[in-house]
Amino acid sequence: MPIKTASDSKLPPVIWGTSGLGNIYQALPYQTKLDIVRNYIENSPGTPVFDSAGKYGAGLALEVLGKCLRELNIDPKQVIISNKLAWYQTELKTPQPTFERDIWKDIDHDAVQKISYDGILECFEQGNRLLGNYVPQMVSVHDPDEYLAAAKDEKDEKRRYQDILSAYCALAELKKQGKVTAIGVGSKTWQVIERLTADVDLDWVMLANSLTLKSHPQELIAFIGKLHEKNISVINSAVFNGGFLTGSDFYNYVQVDPNTKEGQDLLNWRKAFFALCEQFSIKPAEACFNFGFNIPGVNSVAMSTSKPEKVKENIEMAAKKIPPGFWKAMQEHGLLSKNDTSFIG
């Protein structure tokens, strides 16, 4: 099944993230997970697309997603699954997983990182076994920026980058063999995506925490324009800066300290933003989604929730109209520059 490109669109406006199926921060009951998957499938205006990864709950998210789809009698040809590859499920030998402490709750496995030609193929095959009858059409190397950032020195960084390129050679072979449809990359550091586009033929990219109402560098917006010209699809993820823009205490997953100037600046910005949202009867989430979705070249926004009743509401944000007066007020209060709203209708 083809995926959305800048010229031939098949991806829906909202792609569904599955970290919750892997028990991120909390262990959800299976029925809740099943209801989330059902509600997304029933309300997606296009072919439902699920974004998953072996890292999510050490493979639990993939396993649960496959189980839910089978229980709902979903034809494998009627859904698209993106599997971000790099983490391989292993036996849990310690009280809690070693790969990401204090993140995943009540999981029965651990995970090890495998970024290499053979390693990424092992992750792909294991992911398929966990999914069951559902084979991912979209694949990528998971968080290459974090892998590079862990380098001990320049020599190690070069070696790690070669590991990543080798992994992409394996993915290219899968695509050539017809086992997958599209190759992409997901990264919190967009400059790593830019670096990879010079060495790898990509079909899609997923940006995380990089392109939000609060933070949207002009050079990144220009880069997205270049991706659009190359027919590379762009999925915008984490448009709430890790939940901070909708009320969380964490900005990009780091707790905000009100006793620092940086922390106080963030809190003051959010306070003024919330006040304008209330004045215009707009939910903060709606403004964030609208901004992140309407940047030229962005095809979809990745969303997730632990509450089944929120799924339909989240999807409907793609069609929510924000009055021009709101954006003008954001400019007048110094929360946006004049260039920031040139693409908002």
N, C-alpha and C positions, 0 to 999 in steps of 0.2 A: 504494500500500500504506500503510495507516495506521501511524503510529508510536505509541509508548507515551505515554499521558498518565496523569495521576494516577488517572483514573477508568477508562480503557480501555487496558489495557497490552498493548503489542506489542514493546517493546524487550526484548532479553535482559538478564540481569544484568550481563554483560560486553560492552562495546563495544570494538572493536579499533582502536587508533590505528595510523596508517600512516606515521609519520615515518621509521621504519626503512626503508621502501620508497624513501624519498627520500634515503637515505644520510646520516642524521644521525650525526655523529661518526665514522662508519666506512662504507666501501662494502661492502655485503654482496653475495655472488654471487647471480645471478638465481635459481638453484635453491633457495638458502636462503629467498629471499623467496617463491618459489612454495610451498615447504613450509610456511611460516608461514601464508599465506593458506589453503592446503588444511586445515591442522590446525585453524584457527579455524572454518572452515565445517563441518568434520566434527564438531566438539565443541561448538559453540554450541547451547544448549538451546532457543533460539528462532530467529527469523529473524536471520541474521548481519547485523550492522551495522558498517560500516567508517567510521571518522572520518578524513577526509583534508583536504587544503588545497593551493591553488596555491603556498603558501609552502614546502611540504615538498619540498626539492630543486628549487625553481623549476619545479614541475610534474612532476617525475620520479615522485613517489609516485602521482599520479593516473594517469600513463601506465603504470607498472608494475602498479598495481592492476587496471586494465582488461585488460592483457595476461594477467595471472594468471587472472582470472575467465574470460576467453575460452578459455585453454588448459585450464582445468578444466571447460569446458562448462557453466558456471553460467548458468541462465536469469536474465536481468535482473530478472524479477519475484520472484526468490527471494532477493534480497539488498537491503539498504537501504544507501545511501551518503550520508554527510554531507559536504558540501564547504564548508569555511570560505573565504569569498571576500574578496579584498582585494589579492592579489598576482598580477601578470600576467607570464607567461613572455616573456623577451626574449632577444636574442642576447647571448652571452657575449663581451665585448670586452676583458676584463682577465684577468690570470692566475688570479684567483679571483673568485667572485661578490661583488658590492658590497652586496647587501641584507642579508646576515648573514655576516660574516667568521668563518672558522675553525669553522663549524658543520657545513656540508654538504660532503661529500667526493666528489671525482671526479664532479662534475655538469657538464653541457655547456651549461647556459643560466644566464642571470641573471634577475632579476625586479624589476619596479617596482611600487610601491604605487598602487592605483587605488580610492579610496573616494569615490564620488560616484554619482549616479543612473546615468549612462552607464557609468562605470568598472566598477561592480559587475556590470552586464549583460555587459560585455566579458569579465570574469573568468568569469562563468557560462558563456558560450558557449565560451570557450577550454577551460575545464575539461571540458565535454562532449566536445569534440573529442579531448582527451587520454585521456579514459576510453573512448572508442569507443562501444560499444553500451549503455553503462551511464550512465543519467542520474541525478544525485543527487536523492533525494526530500527531503532535509533540507539547508537552506542557512542561512548566517549571514554576518555581517561578522566577519572575523578580527581578534582582539585590538584592539577599539576603545579599550581602556584605554591601550595603547601609543601609539596614534594621538593621543589627547588629551594624553598626557604629553609629547609632542614639541612642544606648543604653545610659541611664543615669549613670549606674554603672554596676558592675559585675552581680548583681542579675537580673537586667533588661536585660542584655545581655543573660543570661541563659534562661530567659522567652521567649525572642525573638527567640532564637534558637529552642526552643520547638515549637513555633508558626510555624516556617519553617518546622520542621519535621512533624507537624500535617498536614500542607498543602501538603507535599509529600505523606502522607498516603492517602489523598483524590485523588491525581493524580494516585497513585497505584491502587485505586479502579476503577477509570475510565479506566485504562489499562486492569484490570482484566475483566471488563464488556465489553471490546472490543470497547469502545467509542473513545479511542486514541491508537496509535501504539507505541509511544516512549516517554519516560520521560527524561528530561534533566535539565540543569542549565546554566544560563548565568551570568557572573560576571566579573567586572573589577579587582577584587582582586582574583588571582588564588588560594591563600591559602584557601579561603573560599570553593572553589570547592573541593580542596583536603580534607578539613574537612568533607564535605558532602558525599564524596565517601565512607567514613568509615561507614556512617549511612544509606545511601540511595542507592538503586539499580538504577543506571543511565544507559541510552542508549547512551546519547550524552552530550557533554559540549560545551559551547561557551565561548571562551576567548576574552576579550575586552581590548585593549591598553596594553596587557601584553606580546605579542609575536611579536615583530617587528624587522625590520632591525637595529633600534637604541637600542632597549631594549629587551633582550632575555636571562634572567637568566638561567644558566646551570641547576639549580635545577628544573626550570620549564620544560625545555626540557626533563630532566630525568623523571619528573612526567608524561609528555605526553607519553613517552615510556611505562610507567606502564599502562596508560589508554589503549594504543594500545593492550597490552597483554591481557587486560580484554575485548577486543572487544567493547570498548566505543569510539564512533566517536568523533572527535575533529573538531570544526568549529572555525577558526581564524578570529576574527573581529577587525576592527579598526587598520589595518596593517600600516596605515599612521600616527599613534599617533595623531589622531584627526585632520589630515590634515597638520600637521607641516612638515612632510617629503616631501610633495609635494608643499609647499610654503605658507601655512597658518601661521598667527601670533600666533596661539594657539597650545600649546603642551599638549596633553591629555586634551583639552578643557579649559586650563588655559593660559591666555595671557603671552607670553614670555617677560620678562623685560630685555632689553639689558644692563641695568645698574648694573645688578647683575652678579656675576661670573658664576652662574648656567645658566643664560640666555645667556651670551656671549659664554659659552662652547657649548651650543646647536646650536647657530647661526654659530659658527666656524665649527662645525661638518657638519652642513647642507651645508655650502658654499663649503667645500672640497668635499662633496658627490655630489653636483650638478656639480662641475667642472669635476669629473670623469665620471659622466653620459654623459655630453656633449662630452667628449673626446672619449667615446666608442659608441656614438650615441644611447644612451639608455634613455628612459624617466624615471625619478625618480620613478613614480608609478609602472613601469614595474619591476624595481629592487626590490622595496618593496614587491610587490606581489610575485615575484619569490622566494624571501627569505622566506617569511611567509608561502608559500604553500608547499615548499619542505622539511620542517622539518619533520622527520619521525613521523608518527602517526597523522599528520594533514590531514584531509580528504577534507575539503572545506574552502574557504575564503568567508566571508560575505562582500558584496559590496553594494554601493548605489550611486546615483547621482541625481541631479535635472535636468539634461539635457538628453533628450531621445536619442540624437545622440551619447552620450558617452557610452550607455549601451553595444552595440556590442563590442566596443573597450575594455571595462573593462572585458568582458567575454573572449575575445581573449588573454588577458594577461596570462591566464592559460597555453597557448601553446607557449608563447614567450620564446625563448632560449636566455639566457644571456651568452656571451662568458666567458670562465674560466679566461681570462686575466683581466676581470673587477674585479672579486673577489680577484684575486692576488693583483691588484692595491689597492683595499680597505684595504687589509692587510698591504701592504707596507706603506700606508699613515696613519696607526694606526686607521682606522675606523672600522676594524674588527680584531678579534684575529684569530689565525690559526685554533682553534677548531670551530670557528663560521661557517666556510665554508666546513666542512667535508662532509656535506650532499648535497651540491650544485653540480649539474651535469653540 
